[in-house]
Amino acid sequence: MGNDHDEHKNHEFYTNCTIYFEHLRNKGVSDFEFEDEYYFTMPAISNH
């Protein structure tokens, strides 16, 4: 079905989010709006 591309994109997205969250933590800032969206969306993405 060609899910390799999707898998790669999802992994890339997940990695970028992890880096983003770490960056925020290091600055002592939080982006609750994005975090809510991320945690709401993540299960849907990873269950494929």
GIQUILIN-V78135 format. One record per pair of residues at least 6 apart in sequence whose ideal C-beta (glycine too) atoms are under 7 Angstrom apart, sorted by the first residue. I is the first residue (numbers start at 1). J is the second residue. If there is no record, write none. Layout:
# GIQUILIN-V78135
[[I;J] [I;J]]
This chain:
# GIQUILIN-V78135
[[3;48] [6;48] [10;45] [17;38] [24;30] [24;31]]
